[in-house]
Every structure is written in C-alpha cells, then in structure tokens.
Amino acid sequence: ADISSHAKPDPLYRRWTMRCLDEFFDQGDLEVQLGLPVSPMCNRATTRIAASQVGFIQFVVGPAYEVLGAFLPNVQAQILPIIETNLQTWTEEDK
C-alpha cells in the first residue's frame, strides 16, 4: 500500500497516503509513550507531510515504477503520468 498509493489518481492517492501516515503517526505516538526514540517519519508534530511525500516519490516510488514501466508499457503510459501529477501536487503543497 505504501508504494502503490501514489500510482492512484486523486482523490484515492491522498486517502491511501493519509492512511499510511496515520499508521506511522500511531507508531510514533506509541514510541513516545514507551519512552523510545521516535522513528523517522513517525512524529506527527514534526513531519512535514508534503515534503515527506515528495522525497518518497522521488527516491522510492518513481524509480520503482520506472523500472516496472520498462517491462510493462501500460505502466509507462498510464501510471507514470499519474505519479508525476501526484508529485507535482505534493511539491506545490510543500511550498
């Protein structure tokens, strides 16, 4: 779900992204309660959501789907443009 959410059109990608982040933030809350260091991207007070998604798309989602697109032309033609649109949306929100 983490990597596939950004391959979905709006509003689906945003809903799935927020569901994943809710899980991360719940984990961070529990880590705080247990006196543990909070894992990266799990601190709801300090994580910049848009910036985290830009980085995730640029360094994980985009490269993975580019490789997949080399073998599946429909991924290249249909999914990569959706990912690019979602990246642009998060980039604008991060400004």
Secondary structure, 3 states (H helix, E strand, C coil): CCCCHHHCCCCHHHHHHHHHHHHHHHHHHHHHHCCCCCCCCCCCCCCCHHHHHHHHHHHHHHHHHHHHHHHCHHHHHHHHHHHHHHHHHHHHHHC
